[in-house]
């Protein structure tokens, strides 16, 4: 596959998403140590439980985010920059979600909403891009 600006930007967003995943993993480890929550326990101090939920919710979102980012990147219909742009917005939303949730579980909503809207945008781009590619490449 020949690299385009869009694919390179989506690759960079993917690396940033992986770094976010690593950060949430390290956060849980740090909270386990701080609060003496030994594996396999997943309950304990509220600060640990919030870190654990941030990590689990982020992993749950990865399963949706990464395929949609790359489908929208491989089948662009508008601009090659839109998919990685939405990917970056998703990342910003996830960071805001993480910071809000760690401060107080009630403060996670705005980050969750931002990431959710970006995810829906990637879903729409993916569906439209696949349909467009299908219509263009199918035999007449």
C-alpha positions as CSV (number, residue, x, y, z in Angstrom):
1,X,0.0,0.0,0.0
2,X,1.4,3.4,-0.9
3,X,1.5,5.8,2.0
4,X,-0.6,8.9,1.7
5,X,-0.9,11.8,4.0
6,X,-4.2,10.3,5.4
7,X,-2.7,6.9,6.0
8,X,0.4,8.3,7.7
9,X,-1.8,10.5,9.9
10,X,-4.0,7.5,10.8
11,X,-0.9,5.5,11.6
12,X,0.3,8.3,13.9
13,X,-3.2,8.4,15.6
14,X,-3.0,4.6,16.0
15,X,0.4,4.9,17.8
16,X,-1.1,7.6,20.0
17,X,-4.1,5.4,20.8
18,X,-1.7,2.5,21.7
19,X,0.2,5.0,24.0
20,X,-3.1,5.9,25.6
21,X,-3.8,2.2,26.2
22,X,-0.3,1.8,27.8
23,X,-0.9,4.8,30.0
24,X,-4.2,3.4,31.3
25,X,-2.5,0.0,32.0
26,X,0.3,1.8,33.9
27,X,-2.3,3.9,35.8
28,X,-4.1,0.7,37.0
29,X,-0.7,-0.8,38.0
30,X,0.2,2.3,39.9
31,X,-3.2,2.4,41.7
32,X,-2.9,-1.3,42.6
33,X,0.4,-0.6,44.3
34,X,-0.8,2.6,46.0
35,X,-3.9,0.9,47.4
36,X,-2.6,-2.6,47.9
37,X,-5.1,-4.2,45.4
38,X,-3.5,-7.4,44.4
39,X,-4.4,-9.3,41.2
40,X,-6.8,-10.8,40.4
41,X,-8.9,-8.4,42.6
42,X,-10.7,-5.7,40.6
43,X,-12.3,-3.9,43.6
44,X,-10.8,-1.9,46.3
45,X,-10.2,1.8,46.9
46,X,-12.5,4.1,44.8
47,X,-9.4,5.6,43.1
48,X,-8.3,2.2,42.0
49,X,-11.8,1.3,40.8
50,X,-12.0,4.4,38.7
51,X,-8.6,3.7,37.1
52,X,-9.7,0.2,36.4
53,X,-12.9,1.4,34.7
54,X,-11.0,3.9,32.7
55,X,-8.7,1.1,31.4
56,X,-11.6,-1.3,30.7
57,X,-13.8,1.3,29.0
58,X,-10.8,2.4,26.9
59,X,-10.1,-1.2,25.8
60,X,-13.8,-1.7,25.0
61,X,-13.7,1.4,22.8
62,X,-10.5,0.2,21.0
63,X,-12.4,-2.7,19.6
64,X,-14.7,-0.3,17.8
65,X,-12.3,2.6,17.2
66,X,-9.3,0.9,15.4
67,X,-11.2,-0.9,12.7
68,X,-13.4,2.1,12.0
69,X,-10.4,4.4,11.8
70,X,-8.7,2.2,9.2
71,X,-11.8,1.5,7.2
72,X,-12.6,5.2,7.0
73,X,-8.9,5.8,6.0
74,X,-8.7,3.0,3.4
75,X,-12.1,4.0,1.8
76,X,-12.1,7.8,1.9
77,X,-15.1,9.6,0.4
78,X,-14.5,13.2,1.3
79,X,-11.0,14.0,2.4
80,X,-8.1,11.8,3.4
81,X,-7.7,14.0,6.4
82,X,-11.2,13.5,7.9
83,X,-10.6,10.0,9.3
84,X,-7.4,10.8,11.1
85,X,-9.0,14.1,12.3
86,X,-11.9,12.2,13.8
87,X,-9.4,9.8,15.2
88,X,-7.6,12.6,16.9
89,X,-10.9,14.0,18.3
90,X,-11.6,10.5,19.6
91,X,-8.2,10.5,21.4
92,X,-8.8,13.9,22.9
93,X,-12.2,12.7,24.1
94,X,-10.7,9.6,25.7
95,X,-8.1,11.7,27.5
96,X,-10.8,14.1,28.8
97,X,-12.8,11.0,29.8
98,X,-9.9,9.6,31.7
99,X,-9.0,12.8,33.5
100,X,-12.6,13.5,34.4
101,X,-13.3,9.9,35.6
102,X,-10.1,9.9,37.7
103,X,-11.2,13.2,39.4
104,X,-14.8,12.1,40.0
105,X,-16.9,9.5,38.1
106,X,-19.6,12.1,37.5
107,X,-17.1,14.2,35.4
108,X,-16.5,11.6,32.7
109,X,-19.5,12.5,30.5
110,X,-18.1,15.2,28.3
111,X,-15.1,13.2,27.3
112,X,-17.2,10.2,26.7
113,X,-19.6,12.3,24.5
114,X,-16.7,13.8,22.4
115,X,-15.2,10.3,21.8
116,X,-18.6,8.9,21.0
117,X,-19.4,11.5,18.4
118,X,-16.0,11.0,16.8
119,X,-16.7,7.2,16.8
120,X,-20.1,7.7,15.1
121,X,-18.5,9.9,12.5
122,X,-15.9,7.2,11.7
123,X,-18.7,4.6,11.5
124,X,-20.6,6.8,9.0
125,X,-17.4,7.5,7.0
126,X,-16.7,3.7,6.9
127,X,-20.1,2.7,5.7
128,X,-20.3,5.4,3.1
129,X,-16.8,4.7,1.9
130,X,-17.4,1.0,1.6
131,X,-20.6,1.5,-0.3
132,X,-19.0,4.0,-2.6
133,X,-16.1,1.6,-3.3
134,X,-18.5,-1.2,-3.9
135,X,-20.5,0.8,-6.4
136,X,-17.4,2.0,-8.2
137,X,-15.7,-1.4,-8.5
138,X,-18.6,-3.7,-9.1
139,X,-19.0,-5.1,-12.6
140,X,-21.8,-3.6,-14.7
